[in-house]
Amino acid sequence: MAIFLLEMADGSEMILTAGRATRTETGDVAFEYVDARGNWSLCCTVQSAQVKTTYARRVGEDGVARWVPQLSAGRWWAY
């Protein structure tokens, strides 16, 4: 499981816990869960017009957790 932070276009923020996130071909951000058998299923999609920036929570080599920005364009996956 991973933690994701979305800065929204209206100035609000959304924090989600999901197995992974992706930016779709249309620019939307989709979040998926995985079950015990390894099957992925969509749990939430946020339209691209609503999202300003997406971050994934990562722990660095120094042991400090940081919000790492994801690409603002193009496809990507974050776990």
Residue pairs with C-beta under 8 A, 6 or more apart in sequence:
1 17
1 18
1 19
2 17
2 18
2 19
2 20
2 21
2 56
2 57
2 78
2 79
3 15
3 16
3 17
3 56
3 57
4 15
4 16
4 17
4 18
4 21
4 31
4 54
4 55
4 56
4 57
4 78
5 13
5 14
5 15
5 54
5 55
5 57
5 67
6 13
6 14
6 15
6 16
6 29
6 46
6 51
6 52
6 53
6 54
6 55
7 13
7 51
7 52
7 53
7 54
7 55
8 14
8 50
8 51
8 52
9 49
9 50
9 51
9 52
10 50
14 46
16 31
16 44
18 31
18 32
18 33
18 43
18 44
19 32
19 33
19 34
19 40
19 79
20 31
20 32
20 34
20 40
20 77
20 78
20 79
21 29
21 30
21 31
21 32
21 54
21 56
21 70
21 77
21 78
22 29
22 30
22 32
22 75
22 76
22 77
22 78
23 29
23 30
23 54
23 70
23 71
23 74
23 75
23 76
24 30
24 45
24 75
25 75
26 48
27 48
27 73
28 45
28 46
28 47
28 48
29 45
29 46
29 48
29 51
29 54
30 42
30 44
30 45
30 46
31 42
31 43
31 44
31 45
32 40
32 41
32 42
32 43
33 40
33 41
33 43
34 40
34 41
35 41
53 69
53 70
53 72
54 69
54 70
54 78
55 67
55 68
55 69
55 70
56 67
56 68
56 70
56 78
56 79
57 65
57 66
57 67
57 68
58 65
58 66
58 67
58 68
59 65
59 66
60 66
70 76
70 78
